[in-house]
Amino acid sequence: MHNGPGNRHGGIADQIAVSSDLIDRHRLTGSTFRISVLVTGALFLLGVAGFVIKVIKNGTGDPSEWGYYAALVSFLLTAGSGAVMVAIATRMVKAHWRRSISRASEIFTIVVLYTFILFIPLLFVLPGLSDGRRSIWFFGNLKNVPELMPHIMTGLSFAVLALVGVALLWMSSRPDLASLRDGSSGHDGFIGRMANTWYGTSRQWFTQYHRIGILGALYFMTLVTTHFLFSMDFSMSLVPGWIDALFPATHAHNSLHAGVAAVLLAMFVLRRCGGYGEYIGFDQFWSLGKLLFALSLLWFWFWFSSFIIFWYGAKPSEQGVLELLMVGPYLPIFMAAFILNFIVPLFTMIWNPLRRSIWGPTLIAASVLAGTFFDRIRLFVASWSVTSIENKHALHDIPVLVMPDLYDVLMWIGGVAGAILVYLLATRVVPVVSIWEQKELLLYKMHKPFHRLEEVLVLGKKD
């Protein structure tokens, strides 16, 4: 049996017990899991059918027909890519409470890869630069810029983000895959190839920690770049007069906000339905809940910092942007996003009985994801509805509210179901709770007497 870093110190029996327990939980596939896979698989196929019919019916020549699909890709990118940052950021600060949820966060890299596949059709719908719209891709003369520069750079950044994320997941999972390999007869199978000659030597552990740190830093940099390019090329540049230097950073922040919410919901499902209640408890919900509250306050700051410039400046071009995105046809959608992303967390997380619970942060996380859903629709459906550009400096004719058709609804249902499906399938390959991090935790904690208390839990730090 692979014993990981526990070979250096005592407590081998406890570490073997933890390893055996998590391996058994990983190999156990219950009826709930199978039903979930069947349901999400059927819904995904329904979404694929809706996408195919929409392509046959409307083609790819009219971008306004694909606003809801662009919003779907943005929603999955926002929630999926930000969820991975929960593992990266909490590992950087050496928080012990994150050990039982780091893998659940890292598995969202598979969702990012899935989102990249959904993103590819948008490349065939996004207008090129020849229509005269304003863009960041200019160098004195527009003719010097390739027609498909937005497509090339955003697609390349998206692909790198997905590949780095998968590499991070694989690197973090190698010790656990070796545990699965050593505990079965199929050494030469898929799990054995994924473990890739991992035997837990001191040198391997040394390089393991450093490579995880390097990949985590690279992932964060690529995430910011991808959100910058995607928000600029697939939203802001489509609306004449929309010039907001803070919007790309806002889009990246929204990813962290929705990502924490997605991890909270995944934690709740793993605790209630996955049988991991012994590993995912109050500490994890309490800690992530506080982070979610802080990000909700930042959501308001980012929004208001952009809004006040447009509102106070009151130039005709800026008034057109406000009319399109906030106070015009999409006002109800904006109000829903504002309430769910800011008002609900603000006035619920200050209530102790709700905050200091497991249900409370979970419900607030559901509110944040719903708010992100409305916000992506407000931003991307509205921007993709602008079809004619008579004046690239200002928007004079405000498009009406675009309602989703049946195929849009099917694509949204199938797209979200597909993300859940690939996440579920990924949990059958890698353990959803990191085995080696749980075993390592045993090295850093102990109970000892303290004054009049019987005993307290003492946690050490690695460095």
Disulfide bonds with the S-S distance in Angstrom:
none
